[in-house]
Amino acid sequence: MSLPTLLSQHIARRPQRIALLQHIAEQGSITRAAKSAGLSYKAAWDAIDELNNLAQKPLVERSVGGKGGGGARLSTEGERVLRLYQKLQALQAQVLEAAEDASDLDLLGRLMLRTSARNQLHGTIAAIDTQGHNDRIHLELAEGLSIDAQITHESTLRLELQPGVQVVALIKAGWLEVLAVGDQVTPGYSFLEGTIEEILDAENGPSEVRIALPNGQTLCALTDPEHLRSRGLGVGKPVGVQFSPFNVLLGTPL
């Protein structure tokens, strides 16, 4: 299986996050790898979640009983991506030598997209249903999971979307509604089930809930702590999330 185009481009423009894979391979612990890379524990997991979500297979696997806490190791796919990154490091030096002026690198930087959306899920367009001025885009994620996005027909044409095209679905954490098992799903909404992996409480404001999906991807949702308590939701508990297709943004390679 070839490395997805979107992940390949991410490696090229966000090498510091890929470098974290090497620290994990060397340290065997998220805690120690984050310290070695100069990141906080939370920032390290944010990076790992993003990489796992963009890949077709998880690059990092959590291991039980790791020394120093937060045990983790690279998957076979993660080891392959790390080898690719090491090759890119050699090519990077050649690119820097080829740049005629510092402005060349600034221009390339402006052309690369960065986003504040916490959830970035790699998927493939399965079908497009036209509904008036809008199109409903059906996306297939890894391992048979699926979600929908609702965008204008003009956006579909501008992004050159069609079945088989790979995209990244961007969903802000605040747009996900956390549900307990058995709660009614709003008609027309996308729904995904998973397991609560971690809850990060804030002194003032919503809690950050990390949800592990069965395909290895991870979602981050924001919800009120009282909502979690009232629904009996905690770490290790099954959970669902729903979101409107209008709240799913789509991105494609430049």
Wavefront OBJ file of the C-alpha trace (Angstrom):
o trace
v 0.000 0.000 0.000
v 1.470 3.353 -0.992
v 1.703 6.209 1.462
v -1.391 8.465 1.092
v -0.687 11.682 -0.816
v -2.047 13.871 1.977
v 0.217 12.257 4.566
v 3.208 12.593 2.235
v 2.570 16.329 1.891
v 2.145 16.639 5.658
v 5.572 15.043 6.125
v 7.086 17.576 3.757
v 5.615 20.656 5.449
v 5.460 19.536 9.126
v 8.740 17.633 9.597
v 8.976 18.459 13.303
v 5.921 16.313 13.985
v 7.258 13.410 11.968
v 10.508 13.703 13.898
v 8.488 12.768 16.974
v 8.225 9.248 15.492
v 11.978 8.878 15.810
v 11.882 9.957 19.467
v 9.141 7.386 20.159
v 11.157 4.658 18.443
v 14.174 5.548 20.562
v 12.446 6.167 23.898
v 9.509 3.715 23.838
v 7.493 6.204 25.882
v 5.332 9.191 25.014
v 6.441 10.993 28.155
v 10.133 10.617 27.407
v 9.689 11.147 23.654
v 7.813 14.419 24.270
v 10.557 15.652 26.607
v 13.250 14.683 24.103
v 11.394 16.500 21.312
v 10.789 19.601 23.458
v 7.001 19.098 23.518
v 4.432 18.838 26.263
v 2.773 15.443 26.789
v -0.490 16.883 25.399
v 1.207 18.401 22.338
v 2.881 15.070 21.624
v -0.429 13.208 21.674
v -2.042 15.925 19.529
v 0.693 15.325 16.947
v 0.265 11.556 17.123
v -3.516 11.811 16.753
v -3.090 13.995 13.673
v -0.596 11.602 12.086
v -2.716 8.526 12.837
v -5.811 10.215 11.410
v -4.063 11.167 8.162
v -2.561 7.720 7.638
v -4.587 4.763 6.420
v -3.143 2.729 9.286
v -2.085 3.972 12.769
v 1.570 4.962 12.928
v 1.835 4.827 16.726
v 0.369 2.183 18.999
v -0.132 2.604 22.725
v 1.563 -0.122 24.769
v 0.580 -1.192 28.269
v 3.045 -0.942 31.119
v 5.648 1.210 29.427
v 8.436 2.464 31.676
v 8.034 6.100 32.651
v 4.343 6.155 31.756
v 2.638 6.648 28.400
v 4.224 3.603 26.788
v 4.070 3.611 22.999
v 5.744 2.061 20.006
v 5.734 2.502 16.253
v 3.563 0.231 14.169
v 4.989 -1.408 11.045
v 3.504 1.474 9.043
v 5.035 3.956 11.469
v 8.476 2.437 10.993
v 8.039 2.722 7.215
v 7.009 6.384 7.474
v 10.004 7.063 9.710
v 12.323 5.629 7.058
v 10.681 7.931 4.504
v 11.198 10.915 6.807
v 14.873 10.090 7.172
v 15.199 10.083 3.384
v 13.431 13.449 3.213
v 15.914 14.889 5.696
v 18.679 14.211 3.184
v 16.629 15.793 0.391
v 15.868 18.844 2.537
v 19.509 19.863 2.560
v 19.507 19.784 -1.251
v 16.372 21.965 -1.392
v 17.919 24.568 0.918
v 21.011 24.701 -1.271
v 18.854 25.105 -4.389
v 16.861 28.071 -3.030
v 18.126 31.227 -4.735
v 16.804 33.567 -2.073
v 15.212 33.384 1.395
v 12.004 34.756 -0.143
v 11.680 31.490 -2.095
v 11.193 29.584 1.157
v 8.794 32.247 2.500
v 6.652 31.874 -0.617
v 6.473 28.102 -0.221
v 5.498 28.534 3.411
v 2.581 30.842 2.513
v 1.285 28.286 0.026
v 1.012 25.547 2.673
v -2.208 25.201 4.649
v -2.374 25.081 8.431
v -5.696 24.877 10.274
v -7.018 25.313 13.795
v -9.442 22.400 13.409
v -8.491 19.720 15.930
v -9.998 16.838 13.972
v -8.405 16.067 10.619
v -9.624 12.768 9.198
v -8.269 11.272 6.002
v -10.934 9.801 3.749
v -11.920 8.970 0.190
v -15.003 10.299 -1.595
v -17.437 7.424 -2.125
v -20.321 9.347 -3.710
v -21.663 12.846 -4.320
v -25.387 13.596 -4.125
v -26.531 16.929 -5.549
v -29.206 18.646 -3.445
v -30.125 21.961 -5.058
v -27.226 24.385 -4.685
v -25.467 22.027 -2.255
v -23.742 18.670 -2.596
v -23.719 15.977 0.056
v -20.295 14.339 -0.031
v -20.128 10.776 1.307
v -16.682 9.976 2.686
v -15.213 6.590 3.489
v -12.718 6.558 6.345
v -10.391 3.685 7.190
v -11.863 0.299 8.159
v -15.314 0.972 6.715
v -16.310 4.010 8.794
v -18.068 6.816 6.954
v -19.201 10.417 7.422
v -20.948 13.050 5.294
v -20.059 16.628 4.429
v -22.423 19.231 3.005
v -20.806 21.879 0.778
v -21.925 24.105 -2.079
v -21.878 22.716 -5.597
v -19.512 25.568 -6.482
v -17.058 24.279 -3.862
v -17.313 20.770 -5.294
v -16.324 22.089 -8.720
v -13.570 24.351 -7.365
v -11.974 21.506 -5.398
v -12.456 19.135 -8.353
v -14.139 16.574 -6.138
v -15.328 13.262 -7.524
v -15.588 9.663 -6.314
v -12.180 8.196 -5.563
v -10.532 11.528 -4.653
v -8.715 11.594 -1.300
v -9.549 14.483 1.031
v -9.096 15.590 4.620
v -12.259 16.256 6.609
v -11.777 19.093 9.109
v -14.086 19.234 12.131
v -13.611 21.622 15.044
v -13.744 19.978 18.459
v -16.632 22.204 19.538
v -18.764 20.968 16.646
v -18.890 17.400 17.988
v -21.771 16.489 20.278
v -20.894 13.745 22.766
v -23.582 11.082 23.236
v -23.973 8.145 25.578
v -24.736 4.723 24.129
v -28.447 4.565 23.340
v -28.950 8.313 22.914
v -30.996 9.285 19.886
v -29.020 10.517 16.888
v -30.296 13.627 15.111
v -31.646 12.663 11.659
v -29.253 13.603 8.868
v -26.251 13.904 11.195
v -23.081 11.833 10.912
v -22.485 9.501 13.846
v -19.364 7.682 14.997
v -18.848 5.356 17.951
v -15.665 4.881 19.923
v -14.130 4.643 23.374
v -13.122 7.496 25.650
v -9.339 7.391 25.811
v -8.659 10.480 27.910
v -10.484 13.411 29.508
v -8.615 16.658 30.082
v -10.480 18.983 32.436
v -9.998 22.747 32.306
v -10.292 25.023 35.323
v -12.871 27.130 33.543
v -14.545 25.851 30.440
v -15.367 22.588 28.698
v -13.488 19.333 29.104
v -11.450 17.969 26.215
v -12.448 14.399 25.419
v -10.211 12.167 23.285
v -12.194 9.416 21.604
v -10.490 6.406 20.013
v -12.362 5.143 16.954
v -12.267 1.430 16.075
v -10.253 2.195 12.906
v -7.347 3.689 14.862
v -8.259 7.323 14.219
v -8.911 9.701 17.103
v -11.473 12.440 17.645
v -11.231 15.362 20.046
v -14.487 16.802 21.399
v -15.266 19.623 23.820
v -18.123 19.160 26.235
v -19.302 20.336 29.638
v -17.970 18.232 32.562
v -21.476 18.026 34.004
v -22.725 16.495 30.754
v -20.134 13.731 31.090
v -21.080 13.073 34.707
v -24.824 13.057 34.010
v -24.382 10.589 31.144
v -22.018 8.321 33.118
v -19.194 8.880 30.655
v -15.597 8.344 31.716
v -12.285 6.964 30.520
v -12.699 3.513 28.991
v -16.444 3.949 28.432
v -18.081 3.518 25.014
v -19.275 6.812 23.579
v -20.794 8.275 20.450
v -20.381 11.607 18.691
v -22.682 13.259 16.197
v -22.171 16.296 14.013
v -23.898 18.125 11.207
v -22.544 17.573 7.674
v -22.565 21.388 7.365
v -19.850 21.452 10.054
v -17.451 19.276 8.044
v -14.910 21.193 5.987
v -13.039 19.478 3.173
v -9.447 20.020 2.137
v -7.510 18.716 -0.854
v -3.820 18.913 -1.832
v -2.720 22.065 -3.641
l 1 2 3 4 5 6 7 8 9 10 11 12 13 14 15 16 17 18 19 20 21 22 23 24 25 26 27 28 29 30 31 32 33 34 35 36 37 38 39 40 41 42 43 44 45 46 47 48 49 50 51 52 53 54 55 56 57 58 59 60 61 62 63 64 65 66 67 68 69 70 71 72 73 74 75 76 77 78 79 80 81 82 83 84 85 86 87 88 89 90 91 92 93 94 95 96 97 98 99 100 101 102 103 104 105 106 107 108 109 110 111 112 113 114 115 116 117 118 119 120 121 122 123 124 125 126 127 128 129 130 131 132 133 134 135 136 137 138 139 140 141 142 143 144 145 146 147 148 149 150 151 152 153 154 155 156 157 158 159 160 161 162 163 164 165 166 167 168 169 170 171 172 173 174 175 176 177 178 179 180 181 182 183 184 185 186 187 188 189 190 191 192 193 194 195 196 197 198 199 200 201 202 203 204 205 206 207 208 209 210 211 212 213 214 215 216 217 218 219 220 221 222 223 224 225 226 227 228 229 230 231 232 233 234 235 236 237 238 239 240 241 242 243 244 245 246 247 248 249 250 251 252 253 254
